[in-house]
């Protein structure tokens, strides 16, 4: 293991109250519009917007994450992360490379990686609710046949989904499954995943749970040099609680700073000096 990167960013906390949906928040950058038009087959801008708004409402009813309300699922964030090019290279150069999108929601990021060349047979996604993945098929007008990316529903803190054991430093005694489609949990992939993408996820938990989650995720990472964990989460210049009022009520999010995020992974989760960690704070309106 030689690289482990994450980029904390400012983002909305998980609200205890679900505000009503607001269609004025809808927007698509040029590359995003091209991606969704290509993937859905809908070329008309207004028809595409109507389609996306309908899927958004379906998912928001499952769980009212602020990221769904503000259309974060339209952002091709995985491709904007500095580590993305390294992940695509892993997919091309490493035999049997596996990419996990943990907390995938609709699956837009894992789909983007496959479109950009990561082998689909090595692509796997996971989230708490099957309904998010089903909404993704609705969003992209796909089926498990036309888009055979393996999805597994499960709670990352559930030991039947991911057996917690912390980082692995020796080659696992068992090989990775030849066919990801046979999996019913992520435990068989412990020590075998080449790249783990997880975004807008860690900031849902307090400091103690973030540490626990980091150890769980670390246990999935392959021992091969160049294996990587990357993503974007809520952060602050100084570690601590960020408090916002949404609407008329205080909501608290624990945020790491770039410095404490690096310390978390290099020295607390992984043995000091066994990984390289890069973190950058980016202001997002």
C-alpha positions as CSV (number, residue, x, y, z in Angstrom):
1,X,0.0,0.0,0.0
2,X,1.6,3.2,-1.1
3,X,-1.1,5.8,-1.6
4,X,-4.2,6.7,0.5
5,X,-5.8,10.0,-0.4
6,X,-8.9,11.9,0.6
7,X,-10.0,15.5,0.1
8,X,-12.2,16.9,2.9
9,X,-14.5,19.6,1.6
10,X,-17.3,21.8,3.0
11,X,-20.7,20.2,2.5
12,X,-24.1,20.2,4.1
13,X,-24.6,18.1,7.2
14,X,-27.2,15.3,7.4
15,X,-30.3,17.2,8.5
16,X,-32.7,15.9,11.2
17,X,-35.5,17.7,9.3
18,X,-36.2,17.1,5.7
19,X,-36.8,20.4,3.9
20,X,-39.1,20.4,0.8
21,X,-37.4,19.8,-2.5
22,X,-36.5,22.9,-4.5
23,X,-36.2,22.5,-8.3
24,X,-34.4,25.8,-8.5
25,X,-31.3,24.0,-7.2
26,X,-31.2,22.0,-10.4
27,X,-28.2,22.6,-12.7
28,X,-25.9,20.7,-15.0
29,X,-22.4,21.6,-16.1
30,X,-21.7,20.9,-19.8
31,X,-19.9,17.7,-19.2
32,X,-22.6,16.5,-16.8
33,X,-25.3,17.2,-19.3
34,X,-23.4,15.3,-21.9
35,X,-23.0,12.4,-19.6
36,X,-26.6,12.1,-18.5
37,X,-27.9,12.6,-22.0
38,X,-25.6,9.9,-23.3
39,X,-26.5,7.5,-20.5
40,X,-30.3,8.1,-20.4
41,X,-30.8,8.6,-24.1
42,X,-32.8,11.8,-23.3
43,X,-31.5,14.7,-25.5
44,X,-34.1,17.4,-24.7
45,X,-33.0,19.5,-21.8
46,X,-36.5,20.0,-20.3
47,X,-37.4,16.4,-20.7
48,X,-34.1,15.4,-19.0
49,X,-34.8,17.8,-16.1
50,X,-38.3,16.4,-15.6
51,X,-37.0,12.9,-15.6
52,X,-34.3,13.8,-13.0
53,X,-36.7,15.6,-10.8
54,X,-39.0,12.6,-10.7
55,X,-36.2,10.2,-9.7
56,X,-34.9,12.7,-7.1
57,X,-38.4,12.7,-5.4
58,X,-38.4,8.9,-5.3
59,X,-35.0,8.8,-3.6
60,X,-35.7,11.6,-1.2
61,X,-38.7,9.7,0.1
62,X,-36.4,6.8,0.9
63,X,-34.1,9.0,3.0
64,X,-33.9,12.8,3.0
65,X,-30.1,13.3,2.6
66,X,-29.3,16.9,1.9
67,X,-27.0,15.7,-1.0
68,X,-30.1,14.3,-2.7
69,X,-32.0,17.6,-2.2
70,X,-29.2,19.7,-3.7
71,X,-28.7,17.3,-6.7
72,X,-25.2,16.1,-5.6
73,X,-25.9,12.9,-7.6
74,X,-25.6,15.0,-10.8
75,X,-22.0,16.0,-10.0
76,X,-19.4,13.8,-11.6
77,X,-17.3,14.3,-8.4
78,X,-15.2,11.1,-8.8
79,X,-13.7,12.3,-12.0
80,X,-12.8,15.6,-10.4
81,X,-10.7,14.1,-7.6
82,X,-6.9,14.2,-8.1
83,X,-6.6,10.4,-7.5
84,X,-9.1,9.5,-10.4
85,X,-6.4,9.2,-13.1
86,X,-4.5,6.8,-10.8
87,X,-7.6,4.7,-10.3
88,X,-8.3,4.4,-14.0
89,X,-4.6,3.4,-14.5
90,X,-5.0,0.7,-11.9
91,X,-8.0,-0.6,-13.8
92,X,-6.0,-0.9,-17.0
93,X,-2.7,-2.2,-15.6
94,X,-3.6,-4.4,-12.6
95,X,-5.0,-7.8,-13.4
96,X,-8.3,-8.3,-11.5
97,X,-8.4,-4.8,-10.2
98,X,-11.5,-4.0,-8.1
99,X,-13.1,-0.6,-7.6
100,X,-15.6,-0.2,-4.7
101,X,-17.9,2.8,-4.5
102,X,-18.9,2.8,-0.8
103,X,-22.0,5.0,-0.1
104,X,-22.7,5.0,-3.8
105,X,-26.3,6.4,-3.7
106,X,-27.6,6.3,-7.4
107,X,-24.3,5.0,-8.6
108,X,-23.3,7.9,-10.8
109,X,-19.7,7.8,-9.8
110,X,-19.1,4.1,-10.4
111,X,-20.9,4.4,-13.7
112,X,-18.7,7.3,-14.7
113,X,-15.6,5.3,-13.9
114,X,-16.8,2.4,-16.0
115,X,-17.6,4.7,-18.9
116,X,-14.1,6.1,-18.6
117,X,-12.5,2.7,-18.9
118,X,-12.5,0.9,-15.5
119,X,-13.4,-2.8,-16.2
120,X,-17.0,-3.3,-15.4
121,X,-16.3,-6.8,-14.1
122,X,-14.2,-5.3,-11.4
123,X,-16.7,-2.6,-10.4
124,X,-18.8,-2.9,-7.3
125,X,-21.0,-0.5,-5.3
126,X,-22.6,-0.5,-1.9
127,X,-25.1,1.6,0.0
128,X,-27.5,1.2,3.0
129,X,-30.6,0.9,0.9
130,X,-31.4,-1.2,-2.2
131,X,-33.8,1.6,-3.1
132,X,-31.0,4.0,-4.0
133,X,-29.5,1.6,-6.5
134,X,-33.0,0.9,-8.0
135,X,-33.5,4.7,-8.3
136,X,-30.2,4.7,-10.1
137,X,-31.5,2.2,-12.7
138,X,-34.5,4.5,-13.1
139,X,-32.3,7.6,-13.4
140,X,-30.1,6.0,-16.1
141,X,-32.9,4.0,-17.7
142,X,-30.9,0.8,-17.2
143,X,-31.4,-2.7,-15.8
144,X,-29.1,-5.2,-14.1
145,X,-28.6,-6.7,-17.5
146,X,-27.7,-3.5,-19.4
147,X,-25.6,-2.3,-16.5
148,X,-24.2,-5.4,-14.6
149,X,-22.3,-3.5,-12.0
150,X,-22.5,-5.5,-8.8
151,X,-24.4,-3.8,-6.0
152,X,-24.7,-5.0,-2.4
153,X,-27.0,-3.3,0.1
154,X,-25.6,-3.1,3.6
155,X,-24.5,-1.1,6.6
156,X,-20.8,-0.5,6.7
157,X,-20.9,-0.9,10.5
158,X,-22.7,-4.3,10.3
159,X,-20.1,-7.1,10.8
160,X,-22.2,-9.4,8.5
161,X,-21.6,-6.9,5.7
162,X,-18.0,-6.0,6.4
163,X,-16.2,-8.0,9.0
164,X,-14.2,-5.4,11.0
165,X,-10.5,-6.2,11.4
166,X,-8.5,-3.1,10.5
167,X,-5.7,-2.8,7.9
168,X,-4.1,-5.9,6.4
169,X,-0.4,-5.9,5.9
170,X,0.2,-9.4,4.6
171,X,-1.3,-11.0,1.4
172,X,-4.6,-12.5,2.4
173,X,-4.7,-16.3,2.7
174,X,-7.7,-16.5,0.4
175,X,-8.0,-15.1,-3.1
176,X,-10.6,-12.6,-4.2
177,X,-13.7,-14.1,-5.7
178,X,-13.4,-14.6,-9.5
179,X,-16.9,-13.3,-10.0
180,X,-18.1,-10.3,-8.0
181,X,-21.7,-11.2,-8.9
182,X,-21.7,-14.1,-6.5
183,X,-21.1,-11.8,-3.5
184,X,-23.7,-11.2,-0.8
185,X,-21.4,-9.1,1.4
186,X,-18.1,-7.2,1.2
187,X,-16.3,-9.5,3.7
188,X,-14.8,-11.8,1.0
189,X,-13.1,-8.7,-0.4
190,X,-11.1,-7.9,2.7
191,X,-7.5,-7.1,1.6
192,X,-8.4,-7.3,-2.1
193,X,-9.9,-4.0,-3.2
194,X,-7.5,-2.0,-5.4
195,X,-9.4,1.3,-5.1
196,X,-12.1,2.5,-2.7
197,X,-14.1,5.6,-3.5
198,X,-16.3,7.0,-0.7
199,X,-17.6,10.6,-0.7
200,X,-20.1,12.6,1.5
201,X,-20.0,9.7,3.9
202,X,-17.6,10.1,6.8
203,X,-19.1,13.4,7.8
204,X,-22.4,11.7,8.7
205,X,-20.7,10.4,11.9
206,X,-19.0,11.8,15.0
207,X,-15.3,11.6,15.5
208,X,-15.3,8.2,17.2
209,X,-17.5,6.6,14.6
210,X,-15.4,8.1,11.8
211,X,-12.3,6.4,13.3
212,X,-14.2,3.1,13.5
213,X,-15.4,3.5,9.9
214,X,-11.8,4.3,8.7
215,X,-10.6,1.0,10.3
216,X,-13.4,-0.9,8.6
217,X,-12.7,0.6,5.2
218,X,-8.9,0.1,5.6
219,X,-9.5,-3.6,6.1
220,X,-10.8,-3.8,2.5
221,X,-7.8,-2.2,0.9
222,X,-5.4,-4.4,-1.1
223,X,-1.9,-4.9,0.2
224,X,-0.5,-4.3,-3.3
225,X,1.5,-1.0,-3.7
226,X,-0.6,1.7,-5.3
227,X,-3.9,0.6,-3.8
228,X,-5.9,3.7,-2.8
229,X,-8.8,5.1,-0.8
230,X,-10.1,8.4,-2.1
231,X,-13.1,10.7,-1.8
232,X,-14.5,14.0,-0.5
233,X,-16.1,14.8,2.9
234,X,-17.1,17.7,5.0
235,X,-14.1,19.4,6.6
236,X,-12.9,22.5,8.4
237,X,-9.6,24.5,8.7
238,X,-9.5,23.3,12.4
239,X,-10.9,20.0,13.6
240,X,-14.2,20.4,15.4
241,X,-18.0,20.6,15.2
242,X,-19.6,22.7,12.4
243,X,-23.1,24.0,13.4
244,X,-25.7,25.2,10.9
245,X,-29.4,26.0,11.2
246,X,-31.5,24.1,8.7
247,X,-34.2,25.5,8.9
248,X,-34.6,27.1,12.3
249,X,-32.8,24.3,14.1
250,X,-29.1,23.6,14.9
251,X,-27.4,20.6,13.2
252,X,-24.0,19.5,14.1
253,X,-21.3,17.8,11.9
254,X,-17.9,16.7,13.1
255,X,-15.3,17.7,10.7
256,X,-11.6,16.9,10.4
257,X,-9.0,19.4,9.3
258,X,-6.6,18.3,6.5
259,X,-3.9,17.8,9.2
260,X,-6.0,15.7,11.5
261,X,-7.4,13.7,8.5
262,X,-3.9,12.8,7.5
263,X,-3.0,11.9,11.1
264,X,-6.1,9.7,11.3
265,X,-5.0,7.5,8.5
266,X,-1.2,7.6,8.9
267,X,-0.5,6.5,12.4
268,X,-4.0,5.8,13.9
269,X,-5.6,3.6,11.4
270,X,-2.5,2.4,9.4
271,X,0.9,2.0,11.0
272,X,2.8,5.2,10.8
273,X,4.7,5.5,7.5
274,X,3.0,2.6,5.7
275,X,0.7,4.8,3.7
276,X,0.9,8.2,1.9
277,X,-2.0,10.5,2.7
278,X,-2.9,13.7,0.9
279,X,-5.7,16.0,1.9
280,X,-6.9,19.4,0.7
281,X,-9.7,21.7,1.9
282,X,-11.9,23.1,-0.8
283,X,-14.6,25.7,-0.3
284,X,-17.9,24.7,-1.9
285,X,-20.8,27.1,-2.1
